[in-house]
Amino acid sequence: MNCLYRIPLFVFNRLCPSKIHGKENIPEGKAVIVCNHIHAMDCGYIAKIYNKDIYFLAKKELFKKKFVTKLLKSLGGLPIDRDNPDMKSLMTAIKVLKDGHKLVIFPEGTRNKTGTTELQPIKGGAMVFAVKAKSPIVPIMIDRKLRMFRRSHVIVGKPFELTEFYDRKLGDEDMEAMNNIVADKMREQQAILKEMLAQKKKKKGKKNEDIKG
């Protein structure tokens, strides 16, 4: 990990504290990591969970300035045209997985600007990467929009695979089915995290009542 990576990650961890739940679910070797997207710096949470051999799909518009391009590439950023991905970008992403690395995808396609943390519809064929590389998928959910000096919670779900779609020609129905499966897995983790935090808040409230009593 070079200094361009270490410096922003160090700063991020200090300014944006977070509690990671289920970090042990990140498998060794290749994996597609799918995460909800509610802030431009969400990739920082992924880097905290697993800070080596990770690559991110990032919109090509971010790679216009030399310094930003250098920084993004040092972090594992791979430029892609979200509306019209070219074959070179697709093959590069698949090769990352076949070489045993982690590929991070925000399958909502863009940041959630609705003001809520509810998962937005999954767009495009992001799951094709996992199917073509026969890679496990790891669902990750962030509980709220990043704010400096306020702790966020992130949950990492157990990996799963879309084996029923391996070694076949994928049509529109297959794409929709894959997206639905992944969305369900992500929402499942979101529900688990919400319940976990609700229970934690309840216990804290009871403890405060006992102290006052």
N, C-alpha and C positions, 0 to 999 in steps of 0.2 A: 504494500500500500504506500503510494508516494505522498509527499508532503501536501500536494494540492488536495489530496483526499483527506488526510489527517486534520488539516487546519479547519475546513468547514464542518467536519463531523464533530470535532472537539467543541467548536463554538455552538453548534446546534444542540448538542447534549447539555450544554450549560444553560443556554437560553430557553430551551424547550424541553423541560423534563418530561419523562414518560415512564409508565409502568407497562412492561411487556408480559403478557400472559400466554403461556403455551409455546415459549421459544423452542422447547425441545422437539416440537413437531416439524421443524425445518429438517428435511432429509439431507443426507450426504449426497453428493453428485448433482446431476441435473434436476431442475425443477422450474416450473412456471409459477411465479408468485403473482397472484391477483389481489388487488387491494382497492378499496373505495378511495375516491379522490376528492377531498374537500379543501385542500390548500396546496399552493404551489410547492411547498416544502415537504410534502408528504413522503417524498423519497428518503428524507432524513430518518424517518422511523424504520424504514426497511434496512437502511445502512446500519442502524443501531442493532437491529435483530441479527443481521448476518452481514458482516462487513468485509467479505472477500469474495472474489469471483462472481460478482453480480453485475448485471447489465440492465439498463433501463431503455425502454422504447420512449423516445421523446419527440415531440413534433418538430419538424425541420425548421420552423420559424425561429426556434431558440438558438440555432446554430449560425446566426448571421454575423455576430461579432467575434473577432479572433480570441479574445480572452475568455469569453463565455464558452466558446466552442472548446477551447483547451480544457477549461474546468469541467465541462460536461463530459468530455471524453475521458478525463482522468477519473471521473465517477462511474464510468461505464455506460455513458449515454450513447444511444444509437439513434441517429436521425431517421425519421420516417414521415412520409406524407400521409396524414390520417385519412384524407379523402381519396387519394389515388396512390396507394403504396406500390412501388416498383419492385420488380422481381429481385433485384440486387439486395434491397433492404430486407425482403422476406427471407431470402436464402441466408443472409448474414445472421438474422435472428435465429433461424433454425440451426445453423452451424454452432452458434453459441451453446445451444442445448446439447447438441450431439457431442460437443467437446467437453461436456460434463459441468457446465456452469449454470448459474441461476439467471433467469430472465424475468424481470419485473414488468408487469403490464397493469395499467389502470383501465380496466375494460369498459368503464363508462364513457371512455373516449375523450372526455374533457372534465374540467373541475365542476363539481356540483355547486351551482350558484343559486339553489332554491332556498337557502337559508336553513335547510334541515340536513340531517345526516342519513336520511333514507336512501338506499341504493337506487340509483337511476338506471334506466334500461341499458343493458349491455349492448354495445354497438359493434358492427363489423365482425370480422372473423378472427379475432385475437386467439381463440381457442385452437385454431388450426395449427399454430406453432406447437402446442402440446401434443396434438394428435400426430402430426408429421414426425415429430421427434420421439414419440412414444414416451412422453415425459409425465411424471406426476405433477399435479396442480396443488398449490398450497393457498387456501383462502385466508386473507388477512383483513381485519376490519378495525378502523380507527373510530373512537367513540365520539369525538367532536372536533370542530375546527381548531387548528393550532392557534394558540395565543402565548406570547412570551411569558415565561415564569409561571405558567399555569400547567399543572400536570395533566397530561392526556393518558388515556388507556388504550392499549392496542392488543388485540387477541389474534393468535395464530392458530388456525384450525389444522386438523390432521390432513395429510395429503391424500388425494384420491386420483383416480385415472379414468379417462374416457375410453376405456378399452373397446367398448362396443362400436367405436367409430374408427378403429385402427384398420389400416390396409383396405380402405374402400374409397371410392370416389364420393366426395361430399357434395351434396346438393343443398339448396336453400332450406329445406326442411331439417336437414341434419344440422346446419348452422344454427337454426333457431333452437333446436333441441339441445345442442351443446351449451348455448348461451343460457337457456333456462336452467339446466343442471347446475352450471357454475353460479348463477344468480341465487339459486336456492341454497347452495352451500355457503355462500357469503352471508345471506340473510340469516341463516341458521347460526352462524358465528356471532352475528350482530345481536341476535336475541339472547344468546348465552352470555355475552358481555354485559348487556343491559341488566339481565337478571343478577349477574354477579355483583355489579355495582349497586344495584338496588338493595341487595342483601347486606352489602358492606355499609351502606348508608343507614340501614335499619339498625344494624348492630352498634354503629357509632352513636346513633340517637339514644339507644337503650343504655349504653354505657354512660352517656352524659346525664341521663335521668337518674341512674343509680348513684352517680357522684353527687348530684344535687340533693337526692333523697337522703 
